Amino acid sequence: MYLVHVWLCRAVEGAPPRELAEEFRAAAAPDEGVEHAVAHHVSGREAVVGLFLRLDGLASAERAAAAVCARVLDRHAAWGFAAVSCEAVLIMPVPEP
């Protein structure tokens, strides 16, 4: 399972549409492995969608997330979002004091 963050930005301020995460889930093809999606309003113009994908490798998960994102942004051009990045979240160990 991979967590891929899709960072979105648009020219106008405001919260992302409530259905943003659902649209990402709905746009995924069965072979793209999307198990879950969650959307967060990061700042006035930015949002991030977290996609949890069950695929065989990191590169496959990032490609699938990018394809899903492209379909969503194409279907909902009126939302005004552009993809800033689409990549897996790397978790670094935090050294103990």
SERO-4910 file (N, C-alpha, C, O; in steps of 0.05 Angstrom, whole numbers):
BEGIN
 pado doro    nc1    nc2    nc3   cac1   cac2   cac3    cc1    cc2    cc3    oc1    oc2    oc3
  Met    A     17    -23      0      0      0      0     18     25      0     37     26     15
  Tyr    A     11     43    -17     26     68    -19      8     92    -15    -15     92    -23
  Leu    A     18    112     -2      4    138      2     17    158    -17     41    164    -14
  Val    A      2    168    -36     11    188    -55     -4    213    -50    -29    213    -50
  His    A     11    235    -47     -2    261    -43     -3    276    -70     17    278    -84
  Val    A    -26    285    -77    -30    302   -101    -35    330    -91    -56    336    -79
  Trp    A    -16    348    -96    -18    376    -87    -31    392   -109    -22    391   -132
  Leu    A    -51    407   -103    -67    422   -122    -66    452   -114    -65    459    -91
  Cys    A    -66    469   -134    -67    498   -130    -85    511   -150    -88    501   -173
  Arg    A    -98    533   -143   -114    547   -162   -111    577   -157   -101    586   -136
  Ala    A   -121    593   -176   -117    622   -175   -135    636   -154   -129    657   -144
  Val    A   -158    623   -148   -177    636   -130   -175    623   -102   -169    599   -100
  Glu    A   -181    639    -82   -181    628    -55   -207    614    -48   -227    620    -60
  Gly    A   -206    596    -29   -230    583    -20   -225    554    -15   -206    542    -25
  Ala    A   -242    542      1   -240    514      7   -245    497    -18   -260    505    -35
  Pro    A   -232    474    -20   -238    457    -43   -266    446    -42   -278    446    -20
  Pro    A   -277    437    -64   -304    426    -64   -305    402    -45   -286    387    -42
  Arg    A   -328    399    -32   -331    377    -12   -328    350    -25   -319    331    -12
  Glu    A   -335    348    -51   -334    322    -64   -307    316    -77   -305    297    -92
  Leu    A   -286    331    -71   -260    328    -83   -250    299    -80   -242    287    -99
  Ala    A   -249    289    -56   -238    262    -51   -255    241    -65   -244    223    -77
  Glu    A   -281    244    -64   -299    225    -77   -294    225   -107   -296    204   -120
  Glu    A   -289    248   -119   -284    249   -147   -259    235   -155   -257    222   -176
  Phe    A   -239    236   -137   -214    221   -142   -219    191   -141   -209    175   -158
  Arg    A   -235    182   -122   -242    153   -120   -258    145   -144   -252    124   -156
  Ala    A   -277    161   -152   -295    154   -175   -280    153   -201   -287    138   -219
  Ala    A   -259    169   -204   -244    171   -229   -224    148   -233   -213    145   -254
  Ala    A   -219    133   -212   -199    112   -213   -210     87   -227   -232     78   -222
  Ala    A   -194     76   -245   -200     51   -257   -194     28   -238   -177     31   -220
  Pro    A   -208      5   -240   -203    -17   -221   -173    -25   -219   -164    -33   -198
  Asp    A   -159    -25   -241   -131    -34   -241   -112    -13   -231    -88    -18   -229
  Glu    A   -122     11   -223   -104     32   -212   -101     30   -182    -86     45   -170
  Gly    A   -115     11   -169   -110      4   -142   -118     25   -121   -109     23    -98
  Val    A   -135     44   -127   -142     65   -107   -161     52    -87   -183     43    -93
  Glu    A   -152     52    -62   -168     41    -40   -183     62    -25   -205     57    -15
  His    A   -171     86    -23   -183    107     -6   -171    134    -15   -149    135    -26
  Ala    A   -187    155    -12   -178    182    -18   -188    201      3   -210    197     13
  Val    A   -172    220     10   -179    241     29   -169    267     19   -146    269      9
  Ala    A   -184    289     23   -176    315     13   -174    334     37   -190    333     56
  His    A   -154    352     36   -150    371     57   -145    399     45   -132    402     25
  His    A   -157    419     57   -153    447     49   -127    456     64   -127    457     88
  Val    A   -106    462     49    -80    468     60    -78    498     66    -70    506     88
  Ser    A    -86    514     47    -85    543     50   -106    555     32   -123    541     21
  Gly    A   -106    582     30   -127    595     14   -131    584    -14   -154    582    -23
  Arg    A   -110    577    -28   -112    567    -55   -103    539    -59   -104    528    -81
  Glu    A    -93    526    -39    -81    500    -41    -97    478    -27   -109    482     -6
  Ala    A    -96    455    -39   -108    431    -28    -90    407    -33    -74    408    -52
  Val    A    -93    387    -17    -78    362    -22    -97    339    -20   -115    338     -2
  Val    A    -94    320    -39   -110    296    -38    -91    273    -33    -71    269    -47
  Gly    A    -97    258    -12    -82    234     -5    -95    210    -17   -118    204    -11
  Leu    A    -81    196    -34    -91    172    -47    -76    148    -35    -51    147    -36
  Phe    A    -91    129    -26    -80    103    -16    -84     83    -39   -106     76    -46
  Leu    A    -61     73    -49    -62     55    -72    -50     28    -65    -28     27    -53
  Arg    A    -63      7    -73    -53    -20    -69    -42    -30    -96    -57    -41   -113
  Leu    A    -16    -25   -100     -3    -33   -125     24    -46   -118     33    -46    -95
  Asp    A     37    -57   -139     62    -72   -134     86    -55   -129    106    -65   -117
  Gly    A     86    -30   -137    110    -14   -134    104     16   -131     83     25   -139
  Leu    A    123     30   -121    120     59   -117    116     74   -143     99     91   -145
  Ala    A    132     67   -163    130     81   -189    102     76   -201     90     95   -212
  Ser    A     92     52   -199     65     46   -209     44     62   -194     25     72   -206
  Ala    A     47     65   -168     28     80   -152     28    110   -159      7    122   -162
  Glu    A     52    121   -163     53    149   -171     42    154   -199     28    174   -203
  Arg    A     47    136   -217     35    138   -244      5    136   -243     -9    152   -257
  Ala    A     -5    117   -228    -34    114   -226    -47    139   -214    -68    148   -223
  Ala    A    -35    150   -193    -46    174   -180    -46    197   -199    -65    213   -200
  Ala    A    -25    200   -215    -23    222   -234    -45    219   -256    -57    238   -264
  Ala    A    -50    194   -264    -71    189   -284    -98    196   -273   -115    208   -287
  Val    A   -104    188   -249   -129    194   -236   -132    224   -234   -153    235   -240
  Cys    A   -111    238   -225   -112    267   -221   -118    280   -248   -134    299   -249
  Ala    A   -105    272   -269   -110    284   -296   -139    281   -304   -150    300   -315
  Arg    A   -151    258   -299   -179    254   -306   -197    273   -289   -216    285   -300
  Val    A   -192    275   -263   -208    292   -246   -206    321   -255   -226    335   -258
  Leu    A   -182    331   -260   -178    359   -267   -190    364   -295   -200    387   -300
  Asp    A   -190    345   -312   -203    348   -339   -233    349   -336   -246    366   -349
  Arg    A   -244    332   -320   -274    331   -316   -284    355   -301   -307    363   -305
  His    A   -268    367   -284   -277    389   -267   -259    414   -272   -249    425   -252
  Ala    A   -255    421   -296   -238    444   -303   -248    470   -290   -233    488   -283
  Ala    A   -274    472   -285   -286    496   -273   -276    500   -244   -278    522   -234
  Trp    A   -267    479   -231   -256    483   -204   -230    499   -205   -223    512   -185
  Gly    A   -216    500   -227   -193    517   -230   -167    506   -218   -148    521   -216
  Phe    A   -166    481   -211   -142    470   -199   -122    461   -220   -129    453   -242
  Ala    A    -97    463   -214    -75    452   -229    -59    435   -210    -56    441   -186
  Ala    A    -48    413   -220    -32    395   -203     -4    407   -200      9    415   -220
  Val    A      5    409   -175     32    420   -170     52    397   -168     74    398   -178
  Ser    A     44    375   -155     61    352   -153     43    327   -146     20    330   -137
  Cys    A     55    304   -152     41    279   -147     62    259   -140     75    248   -158
  Glu    A     66    254   -114     88    237   -106     82    224    -79     66    233    -63
  Ala    A     96    202    -74     93    187    -49    104    204    -26    123    220    -30
  Val    A     93    199     -3    102    212     21    124    195     32    121    171     37
  Leu    A    147    207     37    170    193     48    171    199     78    172    222     86
  Ile    A    171    179     94    171    182    123    200    177    132    211    156    129
  Met    A    211    198    144    238    196    154    237    190    184    220    201    198
  Pro    A    254    172    194    255    167    222    264    192    238    282    207    229
  Val    A    251    196    260    259    219    277    278    209    298    271    191    313
  Pro    A    302    221    300    321    212    320    310    218    348    299    239    353
  Glu    A    315    200    365    306    204    393    327    221    408    351    218    402
  Pro    A    318    239    426    337    256    440    354    240    460    371    252    473
***
